[in-house]
Amino acid sequence: MKNYGWVVKGLVFGGLVWVLMYVIFPQFSEDQIGEPEKHLTELFFAVPAGLLWGYYRFVVLPKKMAQRDKDKK
């Protein structure tokens, strides 16, 4: 079975970005009210974005780096 650890890492990344944007950062600003339950639709965009980041970072990028190293030699 192939290694699909990038899926978990991507989901965690997408979730963390959402938490930072709609839970953590509004607590430092008096202008923005911290109501993360009103931003659940943005979570639907954060999860696929995290998956794409995980795929690129842990699947595509290592292949490109290996190819680049191979071409240097």
Buried (B, 14 or more C-beta within 10 A) or exposed (E): EEEEEBBEBBBEBBBEBBBEBBEEEBEEEEEEEBEBEEBEEBBEEBBEBBBEBBBEBBEEEEEEEEEEEEEEE
